[in-house]
Amino acid sequence: MKAYWIAHVDITAPDQYSQYTQRAPQAFAQYGGRILARGGRSEAMEGRSTPQRSVVIEFDSYEQALACYRSDLYQEAKGHREGVAKAEVIIVEGIAPA
């Protein structure tokens, strides 16, 4: 069953954040992740205010999504995001097609 990373990101240092965006896609690709949405128009309808960036990444399984996040490759990329952006990342399992 598919799984999704859902991330909301507020960036405080765009130049430094670019180090993350240059590295993270390698980890996503290694684990079969496909970026479905990244930084396009968005509007918060309930809850928190609209983040600067919203990201949705699809994986073929929950296990692949977790493995990607926990991988050394992604953790190295994530290190470039720390201190220059506030991120909320949730991994959620999809539902079986009807």
TORKOL-4160 file (C-alpha; in steps of 0.2 Angstrom, whole numbers, padded with zeros to 4 digits, m for minus):
98
<pt num="1" X="0000" Y="0000" Z="0000"/>
<pt num="2" X="0007" Y="0017" Z="m0004"/>
<pt num="3" X="0013" Y="0030" Z="0009"/>
<pt num="4" X="0015" Y="0048" Z="0008"/>
<pt num="5" X="0027" Y="0061" Z="0016"/>
<pt num="6" X="0017" Y="0077" Z="0020"/>
<pt num="7" X="0029" Y="0091" Z="0025"/>
<pt num="8" X="0025" Y="0109" Z="0029"/>
<pt num="9" X="0041" Y="0120" Z="0029"/>
<pt num="10" X="0044" Y="0138" Z="0034"/>
<pt num="11" X="0062" Y="0144" Z="0028"/>
<pt num="12" X="0072" Y="0157" Z="0037"/>
<pt num="13" X="0088" Y="0156" Z="0026"/>
<pt num="14" X="0084" Y="0152" Z="0008"/>
<pt num="15" X="0102" Y="0151" Z="0002"/>
<pt num="16" X="0107" Y="0138" Z="0015"/>
<pt num="17" X="0090" Y="0129" Z="0013"/>
<pt num="18" X="0095" Y="0126" Z="m0005"/>
<pt num="19" X="0109" Y="0114" Z="0001"/>
<pt num="20" X="0095" Y="0103" Z="0007"/>
<pt num="21" X="0084" Y="0104" Z="m0009"/>
<pt num="22" X="0099" Y="0099" Z="m0019"/>
<pt num="23" X="0103" Y="0084" Z="m0009"/>
<pt num="24" X="0086" Y="0077" Z="m0003"/>
<pt num="25" X="0079" Y="0071" Z="m0020"/>
<pt num="26" X="0093" Y="0059" Z="m0021"/>
<pt num="27" X="0087" Y="0050" Z="m0006"/>
<pt num="28" X="0069" Y="0051" Z="m0012"/>
<pt num="29" X="0074" Y="0043" Z="m0029"/>
<pt num="30" X="0084" Y="0029" Z="m0020"/>
<pt num="31" X="0068" Y="0024" Z="m0011"/>
<pt num="32" X="0056" Y="0026" Z="m0025"/>
<pt num="33" X="0049" Y="0042" Z="m0019"/>
<pt num="34" X="0039" Y="0053" Z="m0032"/>
<pt num="35" X="0037" Y="0071" Z="m0028"/>
<pt num="36" X="0018" Y="0075" Z="m0031"/>
<pt num="37" X="0018" Y="0093" Z="m0024"/>
<pt num="38" X="0032" Y="0105" Z="m0019"/>
<pt num="39" X="0030" Y="0123" Z="m0015"/>
<pt num="40" X="0015" Y="0127" Z="m0026"/>
<pt num="41" X="0001" Y="0138" Z="m0022"/>
<pt num="42" X="m0008" Y="0133" Z="m0005"/>
<pt num="43" X="m0020" Y="0141" Z="0007"/>
<pt num="44" X="m0023" Y="0134" Z="0025"/>
<pt num="45" X="m0042" Y="0131" Z="0027"/>
<pt num="46" X="m0041" Y="0126" Z="0045"/>
<pt num="47" X="m0028" Y="0124" Z="0059"/>
<pt num="48" X="m0011" Y="0132" Z="0057"/>
<pt num="49" X="m0007" Y="0147" Z="0045"/>
<pt num="50" X="m0001" Y="0143" Z="0028"/>
<pt num="51" X="0017" Y="0137" Z="0027"/>
<pt num="52" X="0029" Y="0144" Z="0015"/>
<pt num="53" X="0031" Y="0127" Z="0007"/>
<pt num="54" X="0020" Y="0111" Z="0007"/>
<pt num="55" X="0027" Y="0095" Z="0000"/>
<pt num="56" X="0019" Y="0078" Z="m0004"/>
<pt num="57" X="0030" Y="0063" Z="m0009"/>
<pt num="58" X="0023" Y="0047" Z="m0013"/>
<pt num="59" X="0031" Y="0030" Z="m0010"/>
<pt num="60" X="0026" Y="0012" Z="m0015"/>
<pt num="61" X="0025" Y="0007" Z="0004"/>
<pt num="62" X="0025" Y="0013" Z="0021"/>
<pt num="63" X="0041" Y="0004" Z="0024"/>
<pt num="64" X="0050" Y="0012" Z="0010"/>
<pt num="65" X="0044" Y="0029" Z="0016"/>
<pt num="66" X="0051" Y="0026" Z="0033"/>
<pt num="67" X="0067" Y="0019" Z="0027"/>
<pt num="68" X="0070" Y="0034" Z="0016"/>
<pt num="69" X="0068" Y="0046" Z="0031"/>
<pt num="70" X="0079" Y="0035" Z="0042"/>
<pt num="71" X="0092" Y="0033" Z="0029"/>
<pt num="72" X="0110" Y="0040" Z="0030"/>
<pt num="73" X="0108" Y="0049" Z="0014"/>
<pt num="74" X="0092" Y="0058" Z="0019"/>
<pt num="75" X="0098" Y="0062" Z="0037"/>
<pt num="76" X="0114" Y="0070" Z="0029"/>
<pt num="77" X="0103" Y="0081" Z="0018"/>
<pt num="78" X="0091" Y="0085" Z="0033"/>
<pt num="79" X="0107" Y="0091" Z="0042"/>
<pt num="80" X="0107" Y="0106" Z="0029"/>
<pt num="81" X="0089" Y="0110" Z="0033"/>
<pt num="82" X="0091" Y="0111" Z="0052"/>
<pt num="83" X="0093" Y="0128" Z="0059"/>
<pt num="84" X="0088" Y="0137" Z="0042"/>
<pt num="85" X="0070" Y="0130" Z="0041"/>
<pt num="86" X="0056" Y="0124" Z="0053"/>
<pt num="87" X="0048" Y="0108" Z="0046"/>
<pt num="88" X="0034" Y="0097" Z="0051"/>
<pt num="89" X="0035" Y="0080" Z="0042"/>
<pt num="90" X="0022" Y="0066" Z="0044"/>
<pt num="91" X="0022" Y="0049" Z="0035"/>
<pt num="92" X="0005" Y="0042" Z="0032"/>
<pt num="93" X="0000" Y="0026" Z="0024"/>
<pt num="94" X="m0013" Y="0027" Z="0010"/>
<pt num="95" X="m0029" Y="0017" Z="0008"/>
<pt num="96" X="m0032" Y="0003" Z="m0004"/>
<pt num="97" X="m0040" Y="0008" Z="m0020"/>
<pt num="98" X="m0059" Y="0005" Z="m0020"/>
